[in-house]
């Protein structure tokens, strides 16, 4: 089916995208350029939506198709325009999946333009959380071109780790293959050989169809070729060539045959080499990239020169010169056009950004004015709130000061009352002490009188013993010695109630006798007066005082009277 017939057809109604993809892939595989472009345009039309987001995926397919046919200039223009319209950071709504594919295609094109960091920026702006294989691989390739070998290897290693977690064997084989390609580009052939070998081993263990992975064997063979292990290289490249030819992997087949031809040249197996390369030119010419065609012609030119066939050498040399001029002229024009488009697009972007920034600035000015008004109003409210707050604070402070003043006056009054009460108590103790002393003195006089009387009565010999005892009792009752002693003790008990309480709280081990003794000492009673009051000897009073000092935790040198008076 020719492209003219296709382009002349009326637009038909498609049932689903699978129908379009089936025809598109057929024409892409057979390099039917016009037919492939026709069907990719049909895909865009079928997937188009009013919001303009649905056709981003279709446009990405067209970009990929244009690159397949070496139409880099058109691919770049379409990808850049689509990205600016749908995927830029300023867009509020994005088709993350479609924009992710467009960003990856732009990253590939940036690699051609040698704008490696711009390519990385495109990749970093992908909004999909879960990135696809090409994201890691293309970013690794850009890092490789920038000479960031560690970063390049880390990217593909990340993809391997992710696939191990997900448990996808097919994806894991692809991840090892990509890691090997990056390592090979860095001339880390040991790492590359391990990666490619891991991929092939997984396919073997899982019983997968090895010819489907012939291209990985070719990658492994190319590494052995680089380390000059030509036997292993030839073995794996032959497997690649046979498997790729069986599965119609034309690009993989062409690369394997070219590398095999290089080994044939090293081995000086010229007849095999010539047959191999002529097969490529005759049957795969339109599938070869311009640079691959140049390589094939150059090898034929060199082999005929080695064989001394001057005429054939000159034919291929002239063909090589023409192809070389055509290739570099085409590359130069494409490169200039892409640079021009990029500059024009960048200028448009800058202009649009300037317009947008101006609009934003105007909006900011209006917002600032409104904000200033709001701030002034807020400031007024804040000042009023502060004034009211200060008023409330001052009121409560005044109330606090008044209450504090009242509390101070009350405390001072209570203190003065306590002092007055204490002073009254001291005066009362002093007064009662004098009364007790007078009573004690009276008691002493009576006891002296009784003693003298008793001594005189002892001289009376005419009285019987019973009569004398009765007389002694009569005299003692008359003098009321015991009654006076009881009166002193009763007055002490009434006088020193608060004093007893204070001592009992601090020294709970004191007995009632100890407390009464302490009260007598406070009232300045002498040892003799205390002895009379208690009807004990004076020496016993001293011993009792010593025991009391011990119970009060006083040393021998401490003054017992002063200590007890301090308790009042």
Helices and strands as residue ranges (DSSP letters): H 3-8, H 17-29, H 33-47, H 56-68, H 72-82, I 83-87, H 96-113, H 116-124, H 133-145, H 149-166, H 169-185, H 189-205, G 210-213, H 214-226, H 230-247, H 250-267, H 270-283, G 285-287, H 290-307, H 310-458, H 465-479, H 481-495, H 497-506, H 512-522, H 527-534, H 538-551, H 560-565
